[in-house]
Amino acid sequence: MSEFEFTVPVVIMGGGACGAVAALAAHDAGAEVLLIERDERPMGTTGMSMGVVCAAGTKSQAAHGVTDSGEIFLADILAKTRGQTDPEIARAIAFGSGPAMDWLIDTHGLPFQLDTGFRAAYGNSTLRIHGWEGHNGQDLIELLHQRVADAGIPILSEARVTDIFATDDRITGIEITRPGGTVERVGCGALIIASGGFAANREMLARHIPDMADARNNGHEGSEGDGIRLAASLGAATADMGAYQGYAMLTDPQGISVPPGVIIDGGIIVNRLGNRFTDEMADIAGMVHPVHAQPGGHCWVIYDDTIAARQAYVPDLQMLNELNAPRLAATLPDLATRIGVDATALEASLTEARAAFASGQPDPLGRLWQGDARPTAPYRALKVVGAIYHTQGGLQIDGDARVQRTDGGSFPNLFAGGGAARSVSGPAHWGYLPAMGLCTAFTLGRIAGMNAAQAAR
Ligand SMILES: Cc1cc2nc3c(=O)[nH]c(=O)nc-3n(C[C@H](O)[C@H](O)[C@H](O)COP(=O)(O)OP(=O)(O)OC[C@H]3O[C@@H](n4cnc5c(N)ncnc54)[C@H](O)[C@@H]3O)c2cc1C
């Protein structure tokens, strides 16, 4: 009798964006696929996300007259990470992101378009963020799984992968554990690890990202690093385990993210004394640290009606508006009273920003205002705290998304992508480019799916 109850050519661990995209790619390549998801309904970090994805050289960019390419994206990744990233993975993502996006749109009917309201910032040198207007990550994951169902790909839900079996370097199958404790074994021709990162695993955070170990986790609770740990126990290499995206603008108490566009379009962040304290445009992921360091641990995002109108297409802002979350005020002193900060300090913060805008020089915190509008009356404010959103280090892969061993070899039939794999965000927080999380899920998911189908033959 076989040690496995049944065997499937390509097994995928995790049903977030990476797993769903990998399933579609492996299926398109002619493989029989089984998707295994620990939750009752696949959602993952993907389902909590804003659902925007960076991709270079897409048809949608071309239709908008935007010049972009794998070369330009690669240069942006290397510049943002100060060269401290894996060049082979960076190349695979930079050159694979556009084809992955076009394939999802053309072949699988995903309604992505270039998001022209998400201006180039934080290291993306051009308009490169793609979205699905009026929709967020929850709609994205539901649509991806609709496509998975349309393709007839089976999903085993409420099935947590608890072990991976190998003979020498070759993966032979997995063990799954059901909520009641029942254990089953499934054989595979190839395995794709798409189980996300480890932001929900306090022990792993304490070991690899100690300065975020006690931070609020706003990511998915399934991000426990299962796939990374199981593969590492078989001798898989890991890298950049200190990399992550923190986010400084999680609204309190609503728990909804303020879209980055509110800052990119001219918003500022002040502490509860009314003072600005950081260049809000310097580091989208690392701004969590100065925010955490402020008295009381919370801050205020200050913006205005013009910025609100420009960002009104973003679902997260719509939800905040529906909840009456923004504090509104006709004048700055009124706003200071409404949010309980010092009016003189708040006025000084905006005066400083306006002076920098007029001079064309960076303000004392280093922000260069260029074409951004500074908030003007009437004003809006949202109370925010910092949190960790997702990790960016993980299994060392090559450009084919194949998992590498600590001894320098590789596993011929083991692949990884998305939050489970080493990304291209450098070793810490400062290398994260906006919308890279889903970019690696889409791009590496597709590469892993295609190569797993081949390896399983
Ligand atoms: C609030 C928020 C907003 C974000 N917005 C964006 C954005 O707009 N753009 C962007 O690029 N990035 C964004 N990100 C990051 C992005 O969501 C992630 O990088 C991306 O979703 C990772 O995809 P994934 O498929 O690798 O992981 P996930 O989507 O987390 O999927 C992993 C899946 O694996 C399952 N799983 C885990 N362990 C097991 C196991 N042992 N067995 C079986 N299944 C398992 C999980 O339940 C989960 O369903 C955001 C993150 C957060 C928290």
PDBQT file of the ligand as one rigid body, heavy atoms in Angstrom, charges set to zero:
ROOT
HETATM    1  C1  LIG A 501      -3.880  45.441   5.221  1.00  0.00    +0.000 C 
HETATM    2  C2  LIG A 501      -2.946  45.012   4.120  1.00  0.00    +0.000 A 
HETATM    3  C3  LIG A 501      -3.005  45.644   2.898  1.00  0.00    +0.000 A 
HETATM    4  C4  LIG A 501      -2.147  45.233   1.872  1.00  0.00    +0.000 A 
HETATM    5  N1  LIG A 501      -2.283  45.828   0.651  1.00  0.00    +0.000 NA
HETATM    6  C5  LIG A 501      -1.468  45.431  -0.350  1.00  0.00    +0.000 A 
HETATM    7  C6  LIG A 501      -1.626  45.969  -1.654  1.00  0.00    +0.000 A 
HETATM    8  O1  LIG A 501      -2.557  46.720  -1.942  1.00  0.00    +0.000 OA
HETATM    9  N2  LIG A 501      -0.734  45.591  -2.604  1.00  0.00    +0.000 N 
HETATM   10  C7  LIG A 501       0.276  44.698  -2.352  1.00  0.00    +0.000 A 
HETATM   11  O2  LIG A 501       1.056  44.412  -3.253  1.00  0.00    +0.000 OA
HETATM   12  N3  LIG A 501       0.407  44.135  -1.144  1.00  0.00    +0.000 NA
HETATM   13  C8  LIG A 501      -0.455  44.450  -0.159  1.00  0.00    +0.000 A 
HETATM   14  N4  LIG A 501      -0.355  43.842   1.048  1.00  0.00    +0.000 N 
HETATM   15  C9  LIG A 501       0.521  42.648   1.133  1.00  0.00    +0.000 C 
HETATM   16  C10 LIG A 501      -0.132  41.493   0.376  1.00  0.00    +0.000 C 
HETATM   17  O3  LIG A 501      -1.463  41.347   0.800  1.00  0.00    +0.000 OA
HETATM   18  C11 LIG A 501       0.644  40.178   0.575  1.00  0.00    +0.000 C 
HETATM   19  O4  LIG A 501       2.003  40.399   0.275  1.00  0.00    +0.000 OA
HETATM   20  C12 LIG A 501       0.102  39.093  -0.348  1.00  0.00    +0.000 C 
HETATM   21  O5  LIG A 501      -1.300  38.981  -0.195  1.00  0.00    +0.000 OA
HETATM   22  C13 LIG A 501       0.752  37.748  -0.065  1.00  0.00    +0.000 C 
HETATM   23  O6  LIG A 501       0.085  36.764  -0.836  1.00  0.00    +0.000 OA
HETATM   24  P1  LIG A 501       0.319  35.237  -0.529  1.00  0.00    +0.000 P 
HETATM   25  O7  LIG A 501      -0.568  34.477  -1.435  1.00  0.00    +0.000 OA
HETATM   26  O8  LIG A 501       1.756  34.938  -0.517  1.00  0.00    +0.000 OA
HETATM   27  O9  LIG A 501      -0.157  35.043   1.007  1.00  0.00    +0.000 OA
HETATM   28  P2  LIG A 501      -1.628  35.029   1.602  1.00  0.00    +0.000 P 
HETATM   29  O10 LIG A 501      -2.569  35.860   0.829  1.00  0.00    +0.000 OA
HETATM   30  O11 LIG A 501      -1.493  35.327   3.054  1.00  0.00    +0.000 OA
HETATM   31  O12 LIG A 501      -2.099  33.517   1.411  1.00  0.00    +0.000 OA
HETATM   32  C14 LIG A 501      -1.502  32.453   2.134  1.00  0.00    +0.000 C 
HETATM   33  C15 LIG A 501      -2.564  31.409   2.376  1.00  0.00    +0.000 C 
HETATM   34  O13 LIG A 501      -1.952  30.233   2.897  1.00  0.00    +0.000 OA
HETATM   35  C16 LIG A 501      -2.780  29.685   3.900  1.00  0.00    +0.000 C 
HETATM   36  N5  LIG A 501      -1.940  28.859   4.765  1.00  0.00    +0.000 N 
HETATM   37  C17 LIG A 501      -1.038  29.243   5.686  1.00  0.00    +0.000 A 
HETATM   38  N6  LIG A 501      -0.460  28.184   6.263  1.00  0.00    +0.000 NA
HETATM   39  C18 LIG A 501      -1.011  27.085   5.686  1.00  0.00    +0.000 A 
HETATM   40  C19 LIG A 501      -0.841  25.685   5.887  1.00  0.00    +0.000 A 
HETATM   41  N7  LIG A 501       0.013  25.207   6.792  1.00  0.00    +0.000 N 
HETATM   42  N8  LIG A 501      -1.571  24.830   5.135  1.00  0.00    +0.000 NA
HETATM   43  C20 LIG A 501      -2.464  25.301   4.210  1.00  0.00    +0.000 A 
HETATM   44  N9  LIG A 501      -2.679  26.624   4.009  1.00  0.00    +0.000 NA
HETATM   45  C21 LIG A 501      -1.952  27.500   4.724  1.00  0.00    +0.000 A 
HETATM   46  C22 LIG A 501      -3.358  30.912   4.582  1.00  0.00    +0.000 C 
HETATM   47  O14 LIG A 501      -4.537  30.597   5.290  1.00  0.00    +0.000 OA
HETATM   48  C23 LIG A 501      -3.604  31.833   3.386  1.00  0.00    +0.000 C 
HETATM   49  O15 LIG A 501      -4.894  31.643   2.846  1.00  0.00    +0.000 OA
HETATM   50  C24 LIG A 501      -1.201  44.208   2.090  1.00  0.00    +0.000 A 
HETATM   51  C25 LIG A 501      -1.140  43.571   3.330  1.00  0.00    +0.000 A 
HETATM   52  C26 LIG A 501      -2.012  43.961   4.340  1.00  0.00    +0.000 A 
HETATM   53  C27 LIG A 501      -1.959  43.248   5.650  1.00  0.00    +0.000 C 
ENDROOT
TORSDOF 0
